[in-house]
Amino acid sequence: MAGKIKGITIEIGGNTEPLQNALKDVNKRSNDLTKELKDVERLLKFNPG
């Protein structure tokens, strides 16, 4: 019978700085988009049209 995998640990032995920078950029853009969507939602509540 097959058992269940409870966890996997992966170790990367390399330079992850470019990946970290890319993820920071993705997080920043995501936060900016969230702020814009909140503004749109607020404006729609103000003037439902």
N, C-alpha and C positions, 0 to 999 in steps of 0.2 A: 504494500500500500504506500501511496505517496504521502509524505508529511507536508505540513504547511510551513511556508517560509515566514519567519517572524520578523526578520529585519535584514537589511543589506547595508553594508558599509563599504563605500568606495573611496579610496585615497588617490588623489591626483598628485603626482610628483612633477609638477611643472609650474610655469608662470601663469597664474590665473588673473593677473591684473587686468588684461584686456577684457576678460569676461566680467570681472567686477565692475569695470567702468561702463560696459554696455548695460549691465543690470541696473546700475545707478541711473543711467539715462532713461531706461524703461520705467523705473519707479517714478522719476521726476515727471515724465510725460503722463503717466497714469494719474499722478496727483493733480497735475494741471487740468487734465480732462475731467476729473472728478469735480474740481472747483467750477469749471465752466458749466457742467451739467447741473450743479446746484444752483448756479445763477439762472440758468434757463428755467429750472423748476420754479424758482422764486418769481421770475417774471411771468410765468404762465399762471401762477396763483394770483398775481397782482392784476393781470389782464387776461382772463381766460378766453377772450376772443369770441 
